């Protein structure tokens, strides 16, 4: 949970929640407008900045693999329900 992660690092709960929602909403809106998820990274990740640091951790932890496996599980379950 993004908001909980912010709270664990000292943000007030309301601030953490607003930042989490704003970040997810902003990224989703950008992707919807531009049609390319990579464009969000290009636009938001200043070299050496906060977003770039966060993205580096996600890439090191292979988040894309976990997302792929989660989508696969959801698709497989949807097929079972049909």
VEXGU-99988 format. One record per residue: x, y, z of N, C-alpha, C in turn; residue in three letters; residue number from 1. Coordinates in Angstrom, 3 decimals. Layout:
% residues N
n.px,n.py,n.pz,ca.px,ca.py,ca.pz,c.px,c.py,c.pz,rest,nr
X,Y,Z,X,Y,Z,X,Y,Z,ALA,NUM
...
//
This chain:
% residues 82
n.px,n.py,n.pz,ca.px,ca.py,ca.pz,c.px,c.py,c.pz,rest,nr
0.846,-1.166,0.000,0.000,0.000,0.000,0.896,1.235,0.000,UNK,1
0.743,2.065,-1.014,1.599,3.242,-1.152,1.449,4.195,0.029,UNK,2
0.222,4.430,0.466,-0.004,5.362,1.566,0.626,4.842,2.852,UNK,3
0.475,3.570,3.124,1.059,2.988,4.324,2.587,3.086,4.291,UNK,4
3.169,2.891,3.121,4.620,3.031,2.988,5.049,4.456,3.332,UNK,5
4.276,5.433,2.909,4.581,6.824,3.249,4.460,7.083,4.742,UNK,6
3.431,6.524,5.362,3.253,6.679,6.806,4.428,6.071,7.565,UNK,7
4.868,4.896,7.125,5.995,4.238,7.803,7.267,5.068,7.715,UNK,8
7.316,5.984,6.776,8.485,6.832,6.624,8.255,8.238,7.150,UNK,9
7.210,8.390,7.965,7.011,9.631,8.696,5.986,10.606,8.158,UNK,10
5.322,10.282,7.058,4.290,11.197,6.555,3.024,11.060,7.391,UNK,11
2.325,12.160,7.541,1.018,12.115,8.196,0.083,11.260,7.335,UNK,12
-0.827,10.499,7.948,-1.700,9.614,7.169,-2.457,10.303,6.033,UNK,13
-3.009,11.470,6.283,-3.744,12.179,5.233,-2.850,12.609,4.083,UNK,14
-1.657,13.062,4.415,-0.693,13.473,3.390,-0.260,12.253,2.583,UNK,15
0.048,11.168,3.285,0.476,9.939,2.602,-0.609,9.458,1.640,UNK,16
-1.848,9.511,2.083,-2.967,9.062,1.234,-3.122,9.955,0.014,UNK,17
-3.076,11.262,0.214,-3.213,12.193,-0.910,-2.079,12.026,-1.910,UNK,18
-0.857,11.854,-1.427,0.272,11.665,-2.333,0.147,10.350,-3.104,UNK,19
-0.278,9.296,-2.415,-0.431,8.000,-3.078,-1.499,8.075,-4.170,UNK,20
-2.640,8.633,-3.828,-3.727,8.754,-4.804,-3.302,9.654,-5.958,UNK,21
-2.683,10.777,-5.639,-2.247,11.701,-6.681,-1.233,11.079,-7.622,UNK,22
-0.304,10.314,-7.070,0.702,9.671,-7.913,0.117,8.641,-8.848,UNK,23
-0.745,7.795,-8.312,-1.367,6.758,-9.141,-2.306,7.392,-10.161,UNK,24
-3.111,8.349,-9.709,-4.050,9.013,-10.613,-3.297,9.756,-11.723,UNK,25
-2.261,10.481,-11.336,-1.498,11.245,-12.322,-0.841,10.349,-13.361,UNK,26
-0.271,9.245,-12.906,0.362,8.312,-13.842,-0.676,7.701,-14.776,UNK,27
-1.820,7.298,-14.224,-2.868,6.702,-15.052,-3.404,7.701,-16.076,UNK,28
-3.611,8.939,-15.653,-4.103,9.965,-16.569,-3.083,10.234,-17.679,UNK,29
-1.821,10.267,-17.323,-0.765,10.498,-18.308,-0.744,9.369,-19.329,UNK,30
-0.819,8.124,-18.850,-0.822,6.974,-19.761,-2.053,7.009,-20.654,UNK,31
-3.201,7.330,-20.089,-4.428,7.411,-20.891,-4.295,8.464,-21.980,UNK,32
-3.659,9.573,-21.651,-3.496,10.664,-22.606,-2.431,10.345,-23.658,UNK,33
-1.301,9.814,-23.225,-0.177,9.583,-24.125,-0.186,8.203,-24.772,UNK,34
-0.820,7.233,-24.116,-0.899,5.886,-24.661,0.357,5.059,-24.482,UNK,35
1.322,5.559,-23.743,2.587,4.839,-23.593,3.062,4.933,-22.152,UNK,36
3.029,3.821,-21.405,3.488,3.859,-20.013,4.928,4.348,-19.871,UNK,37
5.777,4.034,-20.827,7.175,4.480,-20.748,7.278,6.003,-20.791,UNK,38
6.284,6.654,-21.374,6.293,8.116,-21.444,6.205,8.741,-20.059,UNK,39
5.534,8.065,-19.124,5.440,8.574,-17.758,6.837,8.642,-17.150,UNK,40
7.592,7.574,-17.325,8.948,7.536,-16.774,9.808,8.617,-17.419,UNK,41
9.728,8.724,-18.719,10.525,9.726,-19.424,10.178,11.136,-18.962,UNK,42
8.905,11.381,-18.694,8.473,12.719,-18.297,8.723,13.013,-16.819,UNK,43
8.652,11.989,-15.974,8.688,12.224,-14.533,10.023,11.925,-13.872,UNK,44
10.822,11.083,-14.469,12.039,10.622,-13.800,13.254,11.460,-14.189,UNK,45
13.470,12.520,-13.460,14.655,13.336,-13.662,15.877,12.514,-13.245,UNK,46
16.895,12.448,-14.083,18.083,11.675,-13.696,18.606,12.108,-12.326,UNK,47
18.794,11.147,-11.450,19.276,11.429,-10.108,18.203,11.899,-9.145,UNK,48
16.957,11.975,-9.611,15.871,12.470,-8.770,15.153,11.387,-7.984,UNK,49
14.110,11.804,-7.273,13.341,10.895,-6.416,12.648,9.804,-7.225,UNK,50
11.999,10.184,-8.312,11.280,9.200,-9.124,12.248,8.200,-9.726,UNK,51
13.380,8.677,-10.200,14.379,7.775,-10.767,14.889,6.789,-9.719,UNK,52
15.063,7.250,-8.486,15.507,6.370,-7.405,14.466,5.293,-7.124,UNK,53
13.204,5.697,-7.101,12.127,4.736,-6.856,12.025,3.723,-7.990,UNK,54
12.121,4.193,-9.214,12.042,3.298,-10.375,13.200,2.308,-10.370,UNK,55
14.368,2.762,-9.977,15.524,1.863,-9.914,15.263,0.707,-8.957,UNK,56
14.642,0.989,-7.816,14.312,-0.073,-6.857,13.310,-1.038,-7.470,UNK,57
12.276,-0.503,-8.126,11.268,-1.367,-8.750,11.888,-2.252,-9.822,UNK,58
12.804,-1.696,-10.595,13.471,-2.480,-11.636,14.396,-3.527,-11.029,UNK,59
15.115,-3.169,-9.969,15.990,-4.134,-9.299,15.196,-5.307,-8.726,UNK,60
14.011,-5.013,-8.232,13.154,-6.039,-7.630,12.305,-6.770,-8.670,UNK,61
12.478,-6.382,-9.932,11.770,-6.999,-11.063,10.247,-6.940,-10.903,UNK,62
9.762,-5.741,-10.609,8.329,-5.530,-10.463,7.567,-5.962,-11.705,UNK,63
8.142,-5.737,-12.882,7.454,-6.100,-14.128,7.148,-7.592,-14.164,UNK,64
8.045,-8.412,-13.634,7.804,-9.857,-13.587,6.631,-10.169,-12.672,UNK,65
6.579,-9.525,-11.517,5.467,-9.748,-10.598,4.139,-9.298,-11.191,UNK,66
4.149,-8.162,-11.871,2.925,-7.678,-12.518,2.489,-8.670,-13.592,UNK,67
3.430,-9.163,-14.374,3.114,-10.138,-15.418,2.486,-11.394,-14.815,UNK,68
3.054,-11.887,-13.732,2.508,-13.084,-13.075,1.118,-12.819,-12.496,UNK,69
0.907,-11.630,-11.952,-0.405,-11.279,-11.410,-1.451,-11.218,-12.514,UNK,70
-1.103,-10.627,-13.653,-2.031,-10.564,-14.783,-2.322,-11.970,-15.291,UNK,71
-1.293,-12.792,-15.380,-1.491,-14.176,-15.822,-2.465,-14.911,-14.900,UNK,72
-2.315,-14.744,-13.594,-3.214,-15.395,-12.639,-4.646,-14.901,-12.816,UNK,73
-4.814,-13.598,-13.022,-6.156,-13.043,-13.206,-6.798,-13.553,-14.495,UNK,74
-6.019,-13.603,-15.584,-6.539,-14.097,-16.865,-6.916,-15.567,-16.742,UNK,75
-6.056,-16.350,-16.116,-6.365,-17.766,-15.941,-7.634,-17.974,-15.128,UNK,76
-7.797,-17.180,-14.074,-9.004,-17.303,-13.259,-10.235,-16.856,-14.028,UNK,77
-10.108,-15.817,-14.834,-11.233,-15.365,-15.654,-11.659,-16.469,-16.617,UNK,78
-10.693,-17.173,-17.198,-11.017,-18.276,-18.114,-11.739,-19.386,-17.375,UNK,79
-11.332,-19.668,-16.140,-11.994,-20.695,-15.341,-13.443,-20.321,-15.034,UNK,80
-13.675,-19.037,-14.858,-15.028,-18.581,-14.512,-15.973,-18.535,-15.706,UNK,81
-15.430,-18.597,-16.905,-16.273,-18.538,-18.108,-16.962,-19.837,-18.366,UNK,82
//
